[in-house]
Amino acid sequence: MHFHAYAYRGPGEAVQTFDAVRSPGGIGFETSPVPPERTSAWLAKPARFIKATWDDPAEAVAWLERRYAEIQPSLSHPELQRHAPDVRTLAATALDTLQRGNDVVWAWWLTGGNYIDMAVVCCPNRDLRCPLTRRRSGVRGTGSNRRAERPEAVGKGYFTFSRLAVRILLFCMRCTALDGGLWCDSCCRVHTK
């Protein structure tokens, strides 16, 4: 697993609930910098929106802390911030959350009606493939120069099954995902017996 950082800083009125630009497949979604309604949907946006990528969740949390230090003087309603958890507590919670494979979002209103949304998204996740390895052709690398076609998917969930005959399922020793020659969304490769 690795972690992608995303950030939006801009007018708060641009972040509208149930707006098409905030939903994958909606008009303008792939070009809009506003955060998606579902955090994992950041992975559906083009890779150019990625601010940074790490293998270590501690580095991702350090990025959040640095960004917070940059925006802290601009926070709206500083008198209310004294009741909020301090950045060390937020960072400890974020690290634990990422280590468990869950996404983290830190968001605040800033002075002047601006809004900042900083997200660290676990990748791959149960819904979407990595934007750095996604290909229009549906072909992606498997860790070497070999290439594997991703089977056409049926259903949703942690594991995507192909339309091909489903054989006896085993567990992937690498990621503990269901195996059997099917595409494993957990470790991004095609398993073989």
N, C-alpha and C positions, 0 to 999 in steps of 0.2 A: 504494500500500500504506500502511496505517496500523497502529498497534500498540495493543493493549488490555492493561491491567495487571489482574491478579487476585491476590488474596492470601487465604490461610487462616492463622489463628493460633488454636490451640486444643489440646485434649487429643490426644496422639499416638495413643492407642488408637482414636480415631475414624477414623484413616486405615488402613483394612484392605485388604490385597491382594485383588483379585477380588471386592470388595464391590459389590452391585448399585447402591448410591448413587454409585459412582464410574464407572459405565458409562452412556453415553447410552441412554435407553430403559429403564433400570433403575428399579425402584420407589424413589422419593424423589430421583432424580438432579437434577431441576429445582429442588428446594427445599433440598438439602443444600449447606452451604458447603464441604465437604471437597473437596480437589482431585481432578479426574478422573484415571484411570489414564493416559490419553493426553493430553498437554498441550493439543493442538489442540481437544480436546473441551470446553474452557472455553467455546468459542464456541457450543456447543449449549445452554449454560445461559442463563437469562433475562438480559437486559441489566443488571438491577439488581446483578449480581455484579461488574460492571466498576468498578474503582477509579479508572481514568483512561484517557484515549485521547490519542495523539499521532500526528502525521504524521512527526516527526523521531525516528529511533531514539536519537539522543543524549539527548533529553529522557526517553525511557523508561529509559535506563541511569542517568541522574541520579536518577530515582525509585527505582530499585533501590539505588543508593548511599545515598540518604537513609534508606530503610527499613532498610538494613543498619546504619547508624549508630545508629538507634533501638534495634535489637534486640541489638547487639553486646555490651552489658554483661550480657545475659541468656543468652548462649550456654552450652550445656552443655559440660563438659569443655574449659575455656579452655586447659588445658595442651596439648591436641592442636591447637589453632588455630595455634600457632606453626609447625607443619609445613604448614599449608594456604597456598595463594596469598593474597597480600594483596588488599585490595579494589580497588586500582588495576589489578592484573592481571585480576581477575574482571571489572571494568568494561570493560577493553579487549577481552577475549574476548567479552563480551556484545555490545558494539557491533559487532564484526566479524560475529558470528553473526546479529544482527538485520539488518544490511546485506545479508547473503546470503539473507534471507528465511526464516530458521529461528527457532523459538521458543527462549526462554531461561527456565530455572527456577533459582532459588536457594532452597535449602531447608536448614534446620538444626533440630536438636533444641535445645530451650531448657531452662532449669532447671525443675524441678517436673514433668517429664514432658510438657511442652508441645512443640508442633511448629509451625514456620512454613514456609510454602510461598509464595514470591513468583514469579509467572510473568508474562512479557511475551509475548503471542501475536501473531504476524503475521496480519493480516487484509486481504483475504480470504485463505483458504488452500485447499489442494487438496481438503479434505474437507468443510468447512462454510462457510456464508454468514455474513456479518456480523450479529451479534445486534442491532445498532442499526438495521438496515434490514430485518430479517426481518419478514415479515407472515404472519399466519395464513392469509390468502387466497391466498398464493403470488404476490402482485403486489408489485413493488418499484419504486422510483424509478430513473431512468436518468441522473441528474445534472441534470435540468431538471424541469419540471412534467409532462412526458410520463411515462407509466407503461407498463411492459412486463411481459407475463406470462412467467414462467419456464417453459419447456417441461418436460413430465414427463420425468424423467431415465431413461436406460438406461446401466448400467455405472458404473464409478467411475474415478477418476484425476484428472489435472490438469484435464481438460476434460470437461464433461458434454455428451453428444450427445442431441438430442431424438428422439422417435419419428417426427418428420416426415422426409420424404425428405432424405437427406444430399446436398447439392450439392458441387461441386468446392470443396475447402477451400483457403482463402487464409490468410495470416497477418495478424493484427490489428496495425496499425501502432502502436497505443497500448501494447499489452502483449505483443506477439509471440505471442499465443495463436492457436491454430487458429481460423479464421474461416469464414464462409459463411452468415451469417444465424442462427447458433446462439448459445446463451447462453454468454457467456464468464465463467467463474468467476474468471479472473485480474483483470479490471477491472470486474466487476459490471455488465455492460450487454449488451444484445442488439446484435450487430453486423449491419450491413447492407452490401450490396455497394456 
